[in-house]
Amino acid sequence: MPEHRHNIFKILTLNQISHHGLCRFPAETYQIGKDIAEPDAILVRSHNMLNQHIPVSVKAIGRAGAGTNNVPVPDMNNRGIPVFNTPGANANAVKELVLASLFLAARNLVPALKFVENLQGDDVMLNKQAEDGKKDFSGIELPGRTLGIIGLGEIGRLVANSALKLGMKVIGYDPQITVDSAWNLSAEVKKANSIEDLLRHSEFISVHVPLLDSTRHLINDKSIKLMKHNVILLNFSRSTIVDEEAVLTGIATNKIKTYVNDFPSQKLQHQRSVITLPHIGASTQESEENCAVMVVDQLIDYLQNGNITHTVNFPDIQMERESPYRMAVANANVPNIVGQISTSMAKAGLNIHNMINKSRGEMAFTLVDVDSPVPQHALDEIAAIAGVLMARYLPLTQ
């Protein structure tokens, strides 16, 4: 659908979004609220949008967090709507919780706390019971122990570097590691040739991969059988990365000493050697602020300039403004779309000042700066090209 830019951008919020982010929207050109009709963009955290009607006015969705399982991404692809997320903004918060969980499990702190809570009597009796019972909670120290990290993105990298500072040995596995992550990963992290190699040599295992078809039940009966006995397994990624039934079997056979995770479930409730936290990996004041600031900045740049940074469905694409007159076009990644866009502009007498086109899988995106205003009929003609999903005019002046 072709669209000319209007005076005010309207932003619908589906969750409480940190004021540190919302205040970055210029007050004179943005209207923000939870009851906005016909929004230009939607800001969301955990709200489930999968069965929600998304108005035709929506041009972008911003998720203040990394995961987008609560957003109907395939439907947005069909409409040419980018879904932004904030990878890395909550990485430190999750890293700190992973490190805390290493200590929780290594020192048997949770059962020790429960033991003390159930003691009864005066101070003399309490102290005697504590002394008699503390032998059951003897733990291990981290220096010299081997931590295997599956997934070396922002969180995995931070966990790896911090674990080294605690004196641990670290093995990492990530066939999709980015150049930036590799540069920022300590050279002391030993590279595993396969997940199987990592599982065989680790005393602690921490999983930090996105939920994909290929990673669902990545930790299963087969992989658990490869692990050392009494391994400590941590999952702060997604619940279904780990097969819970397989983990319980691993606990029963002493393959797994403790399973620490952030995803409550009925199957894990009240199970021996399971520590479940209430999905608090990113629940810090700093994390929520970082996510809000990052996603708001991304939405502003997209709505005003068409630039894309950190989406789950479109390529990253940025082009410096060289003209007040810009068009943004989202399209299926098929041949000759760019040629047809150029032809339509030439027919309308528009001189292309600068153009960039990038693709990602089935999706592609084009930014075009021209030397004169874009007439409505030219925008309509481009929007009507087979394969074009969205065409917007983004002038700097009205």
PyMOL commands that set and color helices and strands:
alter all, ss='L'
color gray80, all
select helices_A, chain A and resi 19-22+73-79+91-106+109-117+123-137+154-165+179-184+195-201+221-226+239-241+244-252+285-305+337-347+376-383
alter helices_A, ss='H'
color red, helices_A
select strands_A, chain A and resi 2-4+9-13+30-33+41-44+60-63+83-84+146-150+169-173+190-191+204-207+231-235+256-261+274-276+325-332+352-360+363-370+388-393
alter strands_A, ss='S'
color yellow, strands_A
deselect
rebuild
show_as cartoon
